[in-house]
Amino acid sequence: MMSTKQMLHIGMIGTGSISDLHMRCYAKNEDAVIYAICDLNEERAKAAAQKYDAQSVYTDYREMLEDPHVDAVSICTWNNTHAEFAIAALEAGKHVLLEKPVATNVEDALRIEEAVKKSGRTFIVGFVRRYDNNMQMMRRFIDAGEFGELYYAKASILRRHGNPGGWFADKSRSGGGPLIDLGVHIIDQCWYLMGRPKPVSVSGNTYRKLGNRAHIEHLSFYKAADYSVAVNDVEDMANALIRFENGASLVVDVSFTLHARGDESSVKLYGERGGFELEPETLIVTEKNNTILNIEPQTDNTGLHIHSAFQNQIDHFVDCCLNGTEPISPIADGVASTRMLCGIYESAEKGQEIRLD
């Protein structure tokens, strides 16, 4: 007798720019098939369905969740819809990959966590940088004790002119600006590599000084599908200090727009026995024979390679759904991330340090 291979049937909710990265990776996974596409914009949903040979198209996510053929969903929608869609999917018995951030407030993040526990389904937060090959390589170095205790980290993503506009710049849908869009990534990178210590306090600042700078010419930048200069009520820039229960600390700054010479990206962590950088390039700093050494690991990519990171993430999600593998980025980490982000916004609003414990 011939055995029928088990395939994971995927439903895509949202067909914005990030969703295509998901769909490209599902299309390359031999154990998954893109079965259904859902978007409020029916024409966009049909175009994606045709591109990836999906059998069903929906404009109402609730109808798609009723489809018994859909095993799992990727949710790639506005941040303010994440909790509603994720909880509905879990209650419908679907596995869920939810784009970051999990929610725009802690209450919604906790509601998702409770739904995950009740459902028994696989749930993964889209902290895609965790799945980068160099990131996982450094995780193995850390686990082997190469750096000792990691007690300090600092990270930046500074765009001089890169406000995506559209829903990214509409606080009612996004929950915020560069902090919740970009900061969520580098805060998670550092926190994950530091061993996920309990955050106890945050002190943050946000600034709205430059606006969307739509008048700037000669410099192109990424624009949301619904790009418009009409709405922009999110911060231009944010910075923060996060303290952890074990005494470690993290400093982070991010911007959509800033009077800077150029765009900057850096992720650096420091330990008792050594330190390392992930961006702009992977580098290890250590001591041997009373000499400080800067070591350049020989890897396929010197820094973050987002396409392979997405492929790794999708492959891991499929594996977790089909084989019960433990998720690398579980909902509990999404809740912790939301606590830190919301704490920073609260600190900036009140002009004081916020306790998280």
PyMOL commands that set and color helices and strands:
alter all, ss='L'
color gray80, all
select helices_A, chain A and resi 17-28+42-52+61-65+79-91+106-119+128-131+133-143+166-169+171-174+178-193+306-323+331-350
alter helices_A, ss='H'
color red, helices_A
select strands_A, chain A and resi 8-13+32-38+56-58+72-75+95-99+123-126+150-158+199-207+237-244+249-255+264-271+274-279+283-288+291-295+354-355
alter strands_A, ss='S'
color yellow, strands_A
deselect
rebuild
show_as cartoon
